[in-house]
Amino acid sequence: MLNYLILNQINSSLVCGQDCKYDDTFLLIEQEIDKSHSANQEEGTNWEYVVEHCEKILLEKTKDIKISSWYLYGIIKQNSFNNFENSLKIYIELLETFSTQMYPSSKKAKKNIFLWIEELLSTELLNNIGKIKKEDFSNFSNYFIRLDSVIKIILEDNSESYFKKIIRYLEDNKIKEISPITSNNKTSSTKEQEIKEITNKDEELKVMRSFKKYASLLTKYYRDNDISDLKAIRITRLLSFLEIEGLPPSEKNITLLNPPSILEINEIEDNYKNKNYEEAFVLVEEILEVCPFWLDGHYYAFNILEKTNNNLASFEIKKNFLNFIEINENIEKLYFNDETPFASNKVKNWLKENLVCKLKDSENILIQTSKNQNDLDKAYELAEENKIKDAMRLLEENYNNASSFEDKFNWRLNHAKLSLQYDKNDIALILLEDLEKEIDRFYLYEWNPKLAANVYSLIINSFNNTDIDTEKINTIYTKLCKIDINSAYELKI
């Protein structure tokens, strides 16, 4: 296991010693580790050499994140997961003890090291998970949560989480503890006082952290019950886009942003190819919460919902995605810091086609709206000439020819209105009851409440308890109150 003496200072004047990145021993260790990643090396890495020399440097010369991460990984490769808990604990304590003072000084370099150890450690641990007792999963989960916290402190950045895959696995598979029920519900005196008004930056950060935490819990709850839940989809995109203020800084279109973990991308692709769409979708949404510029992820989410026939949810994602691209012009041309593109060629082509279609749709809406109004006027003219059947036929033709759900819905609503005006109440009631079912089926009260309110108002205004059951009228009125209180207030019921 790791030597606990590495937790001691180098000396009183130089707590973390000196930067050893050009030290001969440092370079030799790096060369030795590189052997395990090179196809050209005839021999593998000598992990005993790595462990011995990393320990020596950490004891005598420096407190360096890269060397300590090599040390931890070397111990695992040398001893598998024997005494891994103690080694992990010492590694975390080292980071907590020396924190931001540790070498290297560059935050970007520090982050790259943490991403390196996260990827390798995730692979090693999950491939050897049988070597860890299930009753220890809870302890290990707490260690990795603690490690994630100290990394965020060192990087001074809370926007990205680390070791998510390991934490999720351990949390999902740990032995659940049954908490004893206690009669004492008094709040602990150490509990943080509730913030009722934000007066400074620290309070703002605390509230924002809490908001993100609980919002993320909500999305997990909604998504676990139904991957197409609109509330989960909307909250995820709120969290994803919340702190974006234009395009990220870049040089020659290359930004400083890290791409999603290759391990998670591979897992998504495997699930997608094997048609495990729900598992793939959950992973995609979790990544998008913290990595909004992964444009392929937005396309993945849309495509999965299309393939699973969740059309309303896929439309919601498509609409948000295209709006995001329009607002952040040329974002699809940017790259992550490893030169991975924000958007693959496939997604770029899809965006190009759909943005052109969106522009054409906007132009066609104006033309179609004018035609719709002319046909509606003509239907009423026919009705006034006592040609009710012709008027009804014209409305039915427009309904059948309508290309969108909203247009079809409006033509049905107009059909019901005309039927009521010319005393065809039985027809109107059938049409309106059908529309009421469509409202519930497609959650119209969420994405177009005005349209839903028109139906509810028309039913309540046009029928009484001799036509419709009183309980049903009260139910419809309650629904109307929730989405359009002003219209409900004007009704006499």
Secondary structure, 3 states (H helix, E strand, C coil): CCCHHHHCCCCCCCCCECCCCCCHHHHHHHHHHHHHHCCCCCCCCCHHHHHHHHHHHHHHCECEHHHHHHHHHHHHHHHCCCCHHHHHHHHHHHHHHHHHHCECCCHHHHHHHHHHHHHHHHHHHHHCHHHCCHHHHHHHHHHHHHHHHHHHHHHCCCCCCCCHHHHHHHHHHCCCCCCCCCCCCCCCCCCCCCCCCCCCHHHHHHHHHHHHHHHHHHHHHHHHHCCCCHHHHHHHHHHHHCCCCCCCCEECCEECCCCCCHHHHHHHHHHHHCCCHHHHHHHHHHHHHHCCCCHHHHHHHHHHHHHCCCHHHHHHHHHHHHHHHHHCCCHHHCECCCCCECCCHHHHHHHHHHHHHHHHHHHHHHHHHHHHHHHHHHHHHHHHCCCHHHHHHHHHHHHHHCCCHHHHHHHHHHHHHHHHHCCCHHHHHHHHHHHHHHHHHCCHHHHCHHHHHHHHHHHHHHCCCCCCCHHHHHHHHHHHHHHCHHHHHHCCC
